[in-house]
Amino acid sequence: MAKRRNSATALLILDMISEFRYPHGERIVRSARKAAPNIARLRERAHAAGAPVIYVNDTAGKWESDQKAFIDRCMQPESRGREIVQLLAPTPEDYFMFKPRHSAFFGTPLHTLLQRLKIDRLIATGITSHQCVLFTAMDAHVREFEMIIPADCLGAGAAADTKHALYIFSHALMAKVISSRQLRF
């Protein structure tokens, strides 16, 4: 693990490492492909700033704990998410954990990790905007984390789902919704 500067900010990348084998997977992967380059640039900026990058992923019900085997499976030629995973695969300095449900906090060590890293501000990216990213943001809000949502780093099966989620992020959760280019670490 690379040595990190003292940073109060962490970047969350939710469900972008995937085979996208679930209902509406083809529509969601199209949206994820649009968000992936923005997330990749944001991840590089986080690395440069010494901010932790934390991947939290569904396993599509396979209930495994082998990160390498999971990523290898997502990189297979028949995987819908192959090009996204090639662009966004975690680096050795990143954190990676699996989640059993929508929120990255539910049934995971995320909150403990954030406490140990002394994080108080989260940047949430990934898919789906109106489910996993939104549920994670809600759980972060009740845990009193400051939230930043880069709108160009989200995806969903329908643009209306993201539009609705963005409204909830900004109005109910008091998250700062901006473009990833405006974000400062």
N, C-alpha and C positions, 0 to 999 in steps of 0.2 A: 504494500500500500504506500503510495506516494505521500510525503509529508505535506500537510495542508497548512495554509495560513489560517489564522483565527478569522473565521467567517461566521456570520449569523444567518447566512442564506444557504439553502440547499435546493438543488434542481431535482424535481421528481419527474421521471419518465414512466408513464403508466401504460402498460399493455401494448407497447410498440414492438416487442419481441414476440412474434406470434406466427402461427400458420394460417390464421384467419379462417379456421374451419368451424364456423358456427353460423346460425341464421343471419342472413344479410351480410355475410362475410365479404362478398365481392364488392358491395357498395361501401362497406367500411374500409376495406383495403384501398380503394380509390382515394378516399378522403385521407387516409393515413399516408399515402404516397405524397400528397400535397404538403402535409405537415412535416414529414420526415426531414427534408433538407433544412427547414427552419430550426427544428429541434437539434439537428446535428451541429449547426452553427452555434446555437445557444449552449450546447454541451461543451464545445471547444472553448467558448468564452468562460464558462464555469470552470473548466480545468485551468485555464490561464489565470483566473482570479483565485484559485485555490479553494473554490466552493465545492462541497461534496455533490456528487451526482449519484442519485439513488434510483435504480430500476425496481419497479414492483409490477409483477406480472401474474396474469391468470395462467393456468396450465391446462385449460380446456378439459378439466375433469380427470386428467391423467395422474394427479396426486404424486408427483415425483419431487425429488429434492436435488437432482443432479442438474445444475445450471448448464454445464457444458453439453450434456446429452440433449437437453431441451433446445439450446441454441443451435446445435448441430442439426437437429431435426427441422428446425425452422429455416435452415439454410439449404435444405434439400431442393433440387430442381423443381419438384412438384409442389413445393410450398408457395402459397399465394403471397406470403410475406417475405419471400427471399430477398428481394432488392432492398426492402426496408431494413431487414436485419443486417444485411451487408453494410448498409450505411450507418446503422445505429448500434451495432453490437457493443456491449459493454467493454470497457478497457480494464486492464488489471487494477487501476486505481478506483474504479467505480464499485458501488455497493449493488447487490442484486438479491432480491427475495421474491418468493412466491406468495400469492394471496389466495384465500379460498373463496372470497366473495368480492363484491363491487369495490368496497373501500380498501385502500391500501393500509389502513389502520386496523381493520378487523382481522383478528387471528394472525397477526404478523408482529415482528419485533420493531416495527418502524418507529413507534413513539419512543421506545427505549433508546434506539439508535440516535434519534434527533436530540434527545435529552443529553446523551453522552457527548454529542458533537456540539452542544450548546447552540442549537439552531432555534431561531425564533421567527424566521421568514421563509416561506416555501414558494417556489415557482412550480406550478403544476402544469404539465404538458401531457399529451397523449390522446388515447381514445378510450372509450367513447365520451364525448364531452358531457352528455346529458345523463350518463350513468356512472361509470367508474371515476372519471375526473370530478364530476359533481359530488358524488358520495364521499370521495376522499377530501374534497374541499370543505364539505360540511363537517366532517369529523375533525379536520384541522381547525376550523373556525371554533368549534366548541372546546377545543384544546388550547385556544387563544393564540394560534399561530397567525401571523400576518400572511396574507395570501396575495400572490401576483399570478395572474392568468394571462399568458401571451396568447391572444386570440388566434394568431396565425400558426400556433403549435398545437391545435386541437383538431380532432376529426370525429365524425359520426356518419351514420348511414344516410342522413338527410341534413341539409343546411338548416332547416327549421329547428332541428334538435339542438344544434350548436347555438343558434340565435337565442333560443329559449334558455339554454344553460348560461349563456353570457349575461342575460338579464338577471338570473338568480345569483350568479357570482357577484355581480356589482351591486345589486340592490338588497339582497337578503344576507349575503355573507360579507359584504363590505370589502370585497377583494378589489384590487387594482387591476383593471382589464386594459391591457396595452398591446402594442405590437412588440414582437421579440426584439426588433431593432432599437426600440426605445428603452429597453431594459438595461439597467446598470447594476453590476454586482458590487 
